[in-house]
Amino acid sequence: MTKPYCIDVSSRRDTVWVTAHDGSCVGRFSKCFGIDVHRTATEQLAGADQCLRCTHEPAGEAEWREFCEAVLLHHEIEVPFGTISFEE
């Protein structure tokens, strides 16, 4: 059975948030602020560290690929590559 999740995208298509089955935000990609891939709140409450893959600098297409791969690896959530726009 697939666990429910949600992928939200900003109207400018420059930021994406990934919400896990427990309602916690496990991923955020921002062209301006970088990558955040975290464990679920449930895992953190059980004692796990928060960050799985985080950067704090502007991000481009290579970082977007890295984000998509990290979310798939750690949370088994496939974020479609076309979700973010790199067209200016």
Helices and strands as residue ranges (DSSP letters): E 6-9, E 15-19, E 25-30, E 34-38, H 41-45, E 51-54, H 61-75, G 81-83
